């Protein structure tokens, strides 16, 4: 695994724990020589993880739409900043560059990015791992919703298992290293029946 895209908020959140744990993930990425691909901002959780990777000697690629350059305050010290025209281009570029995807705490934009990439995995458009770093139990309600979807038969267990979850960066990255995606052929066959 050479690059991981991290979706996360451009705000700090309600507790310092979000920033602290984002920095831990950044340190672990750099320690494992995994480049960070992220939204390119210098503020909030986004800025914290980028700074942490850089301070730990790692490589950071930011991807930002031009219209957000001032609002999200583009990070001027990243290894590479790729400017794109739209949010769609941003997601496509981040997906293209990544070998896996992690969602840290964030708002609707973070969830939208994660759900699109998770759906692409379920449809077999990629076979890269998708994970939630459950800092401060932030994603516990979402994990409960995934479980509810499975119980109510809107999400098969094998696809539910594609959403990797851990409270620690090391544990989540270890799961990424052993991830085996479900068979795409099986999904297509089941979808047609």
Helices and strands as residue ranges (DSSP letters): E 3-7, H 17-31, E 35-38, H 44-55, E 60-65, G 66-68, E 80-84, H 87-97, E 100-103, H 108-122, E 129-133, G 135-137, H 140-151, H 157-160, E 163-166, H 169-178, H 184-192
